C-alpha cells in the first residue's frame, strides 16, 4: 500500500465526501486528511476499522499475558486441570 497516494487536504474531503465514502468502502487503504499541511485524521472503511480493533484487542491480551508471566502469575496446565476436576467432583 502506497500511503502517499492516499493523502488529501481537507478541502478535497469537503468537495468529494460522497466519492470518498464510496471509494473507501471498496478498498482497504486508509485516507489521510491534512489541514494546513499537517496530517490530522485518518479515514478507513468499517471492515478495516473492525480488523484494527480486533488486532488491538489481541495485542492487549498478549501484553497482559506477558506481564503476568513476568510477575510469576502462572500455573501449570496440570494444576489448572486438576483444580477443574476437583471443582466438578464437588458439584
N, C-alpha and C positions, 0 to 999 in steps of 0.2 A: 504494500500500500504506500503510495507516494503522497504524503501529507501536504506537500507544497501545492498540489493541485486542489486541495480541499480547504484553502484559506480564503475567506471573503470578508470584505468590510461590512459593517452594519448596514450601510446604505443598500448593499446588494440584498441583504436579508429583508429589508423593508420593501424593496421593489419586487422581489421574487419569492415571497413566502410560500405561496401555493406550490410553485415549481420545486422549491427546496424540499418541502414535505414529501411531495411525490417522488423525488429522486432519492431522498434518504430512505424511504420505505423500500426501495428496490435495491439498495446497496448496503454493504457492511461498513464502508468507510465513514468516519465521522466528519463533520464540517466544523471548522474553527472560524468563529466570528471575531473580527477585530474591531476595536474602537480607538480612534486616534493612533493607529498603527500598532496597538498592543493587543495581543490575544486576550479576549475577555470571557468567551463562553465556547462550549463545545456542544454541538447538536448531533444526535445519533438516533438511529431507528430503535424502536422499542425492543426488538429481539436482541440487538447488540447490548442495549442497556441492561436487559434482564440477565444476559450471559455475564456481563461485567459484575453485576450484583451477586450472582451465584459464585463466581470466581472469588470475589472478595470474601464472601461468607466462608468458603472452603479454606482460604488462606488464613482467616481469623481462627478457624478451628485448628488448623495445623500449628499456628503460632501458640495458641493456648496449650496444645498438647506438648509442644517443645518446652514451653515454660514449666509445665507440670513435671516433665521428665527432669529438667534441671533442678527443680526443687525436691526431687526424690519422691514425688507423689505418684508412685507407680505400684502396681500389684501384678503378680504373675497371672497368666491366664488360668493356671491350675487352681490358684487361690480363689479367683472370681467364680470359676465353675463350681468349686466345692461349696462356696458360700451360697450360690444359687440353688444347688441341690439341697443343702441344709434348710434353706428357706422353704422350698417346696415340700419337704417332709413334714414341716410343722403346720401346714395348711390343712 
